[in-house]
Amino acid sequence: MKNLLDLTKDELRKEMESIGMKSFKGNQVFKWIYSGINTIDDMKNISNSHKDMIKNNYELKRISLVKKYEDVKDGTKKYLFSLQDNNIIETVLMKYKYGYTLCISSQAGCRMGCEFCASTIDGLERNLTVGEMTDQIMSVEQLEGVRISNIVVMGSGEPLDNFDNTVKFIKVANDPDGLNKGQRHLSISTCGLVPEIYKLADLSLQINLSVSLHAPNDDLRRQLMPIAKKYSLNELMKACRYYYEKTNRKITFEYAMISRVNDTAECARMLAGLLKDMENVMVNLIPMNEIDERDYKKSADSSVEQFSSILSKENISHTVRRKLGTEIEAACGQLRRGHKNP
């Protein structure tokens, strides 16, 4: 049975027609779903006979909260949600001066194999459905009684490895009758799936794209990220230029700073050289968040400062990410397919 949460408004219109109802009923069902109801019977302006028709053909299954953690230092909250097949995913709520940002997962696990990331340790179990992605947002808004300002698809998984569902998620998130989030408040992160970056560019969406770079040359990137063995930096940069040409949207390059691996002055100069001819880019320096299963350590503050200073001298726009949620293993690179107590 199809889960109503996995359908876009247009798909719901067609589905309602297919069971003998008027297509506009799909609009009503869609609005009810994203009002946060838990059962089909909660759809108040739909007749009982139509509810029965819907229940005979579809289900409304939501994710369920298993546990919530809070970092008392900065107020970051991590939620463990159980899916219908008992997979566990993690979602993180961060509070900023401008409002709330929610980091959601796109897959149960990940198959990209980045050396410094916890999400990939147990491999990929499966892609998340559209409903499992949107429901992370609905559930947190209901649990906390807040309106989330920004959505970042940067939790467990590679969003572009779940391309079709990620694009459908963007449509539902952006729909005024859905989650009603502006596209410019949605950010998608990728480790560098080159063909999918081209596909995403051709959709001419106004979302924010973040590219996990983490190294300024192919040799080092291949050591850290298996995807670099498939696509060179030259191919990746070409795809990023194409994305900017098609969308006119700034691209952020994520750079996890790992002690004595990619945080040298030479690496900083090489990174500046790689990006100097690219328009409208931002580098996000992320002192690496350590995980138990790997020996990598975060860069010293002095190394981060030196790296940042070199980028500034080379006129490369950049920021140093504020560390949030480290006390509850909710920071970048620490989310998992399963979970363990922080």
N, C-alpha and C positions, 0 to 999 in steps of 0.2 A: 504494500500500500504506500502511495506517495505521501510524504510529509508536506503539509501545506506551507511550512516555513521554507521549503527548498525551492519555491516557485516565485518568479517575478510576477508583477501585475499583469503583464501581457500573457504570460503563461497561464495564470489563473483564469483570465477571461476565456481562453481557449478551452481550458479544462472544464469550466462550468458549462460551456456550450456542449461539450462532449457528453455530458451526463443529462442533457435535456433542459438546462436552465438558460436564462438570458445571459449574454456575455457581461452585462454591467454588474451582475452579481459577483463576478470576480473582483471588481473594484471594491465592493462592500466587504468581501471576505478579506482582501488584502489590508484594508484599513483596520479591520478588527484584529487581525493577526498582530499588526504593529502597534496596536493600542496596549499590547501586553497581556492579552487574555491567555488562559491556560487550557480551556476546552472549547470545542466547537459549540457547545450549548451556551457559551457566554456571548454569542453573537446575537444581540438583542433585537435588531431590526430585520432578522432573517426568519422566515416562517419555520415552524416545526417540521413541516413536510420537506422543506428545502434543507434544513439541518440534517434530517434523516438521510436525504440523498447524498449529502456531503460526507456524513459519517460512514455510509456504506461503501464509499469509494476512496476516502482519504483519512489521514490521521493528523493530529496536531501533537507532535512530540517535542518537548523542550529539554534542554540540558538541565542538570540539577547540581546544586552546590554541594560539594563534599566538605570543603574546609576553607577558611579564610585566615590569612595571616596579615598582620600590620607591622610595619617598621616604625617603631615609636620615635625614631630620630627625625624622620622626614614625612611621616604620614602616608607613605606608599602602601598600597594594599594589594595582596596577591590572592587570587581566587583559584581553587581547584574545582573544576567542573567535570562531572561524569557524563559521558555520552551514552546513547542507548545500548551500545555494545560493550560498555564498561571501560572503554578507553578513558584515560584522564588527560585533560588539557589544562594549561595554566594561562591566566589572564591577569594583567596588571593595571591598576589604576594609579595615576600620578597626578598630584595637585600642583598647579603652577599659579602664578599671579593672575594670568589671563583666564584660568578655568581648569577644567579636568581633561586629561589626555588618557585614553585607554589603549593599551597595547594588547592586541588579540593574536591568537594563533590561527594558522591557516592549514596546518596538517597535524596529525597525531604522530609526533616524531619528525624526522627529517633524514633524507638520504644524501645530502650534499657533502657530509664528512669533514666540515671545517675543523681543523685540529684543536681549536681553542674554545669550541662551543659545546655546551651540555646537551642541546636539543638533539644532536645527531648521534649521541653515544649508543643508544639502543636502536638506531636505524629508523626507517619509516614504517609505520603501521598502515596508515592510509591517509588519503586526502579528507579534509573536512568538507561537509556539504555547505551549501549556501546558508541554510538555516542554522547550522552549528556555528557559523561565523557571526551572523547577525544576532543570534541569541546571546552571545557573550556580551554584546552591547546592551541589549534589552534587559538582561538579567542584572547586570551591574547597576544600571540606572534605577531599576526597581529596588534592588537591595539597599542602595545608598541614598535613594531619593534625590539624585542629582541629575543635571543635564550635562552630558559629555560633549565637550567642545571639539575635540580632535581625536581622530582614530588613526592609529599606526598599526599596520599589519606587519609587525616585526617580532611576534612571539615565536613559538615553535613552528618550524616548517619554512619552506621556500614558496612564497606566494605564486611565483610564476611557474613553479612546477605543478601547481594546481590552477592553471591559467583560466580555464573556462569558469570554474566556480568563483574565482577571485573577481573576474570581470562582472559576473552576475551579482556578486556581493556589492560591488561598487554601485551598480544600477539600483539595487534595493536600498542601499544606504543613502543614496542621493535622492531617491524618490520622495516627494513631499508627503505622500501617503504612507511611505515606509519609515525609515529612520530619520529622514529629513536632515541629512548632514551634507553640507556643501562640499563639492568635489575638492575644493582647495583646502578643506579641512581633513582630507583623507590622504594618508601616506602609505606607499607600498615599498617594501625593501626587497632587493634581490642580490644574490651573491654573484650574479653576472650571467644569466641565461640569455645569451646573445640573440638567438632567433626570437625569443619571446619579448625581448625589449623592442625589437622591430615591430612585432605584432601589436604590442601595447601602444607604441607610437602611432601606428596607423589608425587607432581608434580615436585619436585626437581628444583624449580625456584631459581634464584640467587638474588631475591629482598630482601629488608630490611624489617624485621618484627618488629613492635612496639606493645607492649602489655600494655594496660591501666590497671595499677595495683591499685594505689591510696590508698592502705591499706596493712598492713603487716600481718593481721590475718582475719579469716573468719567472725567473728562477726562484726568488723568494716566495712569490705568490703561489707557485706550484707546491712548495713545501707546506704551506699553510692551508691551501684551499684546493681540493682535487678538481674543482670545476676549471681551474686555470690550466689544467692539462688538456682540456678540450678547447678552450677559447683563450687566445692570447690577449694581452693587454691592448695590443693594436686593434684587434677585432672588437674588444669591449669598448674602447674609446670611440671607435667608428660608429658603433651602435648608439652610444650616448649622444654623440653629435647629431645623429639622425633624429633621436628622440627630441632633442632641443629644437631642431629645425621644424619638426612637425607640431610641437606643442607650445613652444616658447616658454616652457616651464623650467625653472632652476632645478639643477640636479645636485643632490647632496652625496658626497663620497664619504662613506664611513671608514674610519681608520682606527682599529683597535691597537693601542700602543702596548707592545709586549717587550719586556725588559731584555735588552741585549739581542733582540731579534730584528725588530723593524723600527727602532726608536733612535737610531744614530743620526748625527748631523748629515752624513752622506745620504741616508734614506730621505731625510727632509728635502735636501737639494734635488734628489732624483724625483721626488713627488712633485715638487714645484715645476720641474722641467716637463713632467708628464702632462700637467694641467695648464701650463702657462698660456697655451693658445686656445683654450676652451672658453666659451662664453658662459657667463651666468652660472658658475659652479660655486659650491661651498664644501669645505672639508670639515667633517665633524671628528675631532680627535677624542678617542674614548680610552682613557686609561683602562686596560683590560681588567675585566671582572673574573677573578680566579675561580676555578672549579677543582674539586678534589681529585678528579680522574686525570688531570693533566698537570705537568710540571711547569707550564708557563707561568710567569709572574708579571704583575703589572709594572709598567715603567715607573721609575722614580720621578718625583715631582720636578727635579732639576732637568731630567731628560725631556719631560713634557714641555717645560718652559723653553728649553733650547730649541726643540722642534718647532714650537709655536713661533718663536722669534725669527727663525729662518724663513718660515712661510710668510710672516709679516714683511720681512725685507724683500721677498720675492713677489709681494703684492698678491698673495693667494688668500682669498677670503676664507676664514675658518673660525671655529669655535672649539672650546674644550668642554665636553659634555659634563654637566652636573651629575654627580653620582647619586642615584636614588635606588632604594630598595635592596641595598647590598646585605642588610642584616637578615633579610628573609629570602635570599637567593632569588630576587625578582628583577635583577639588573640585566642589561644586555648580555646575551650569551649564557645566561644561567637557567633559562626555562627548559623544562624537560617534558618528555612524553609521559612518563610516569611521575612520581614525586617522591621526595624524601623530606623528612622534617628538617627545617633549617636549624 
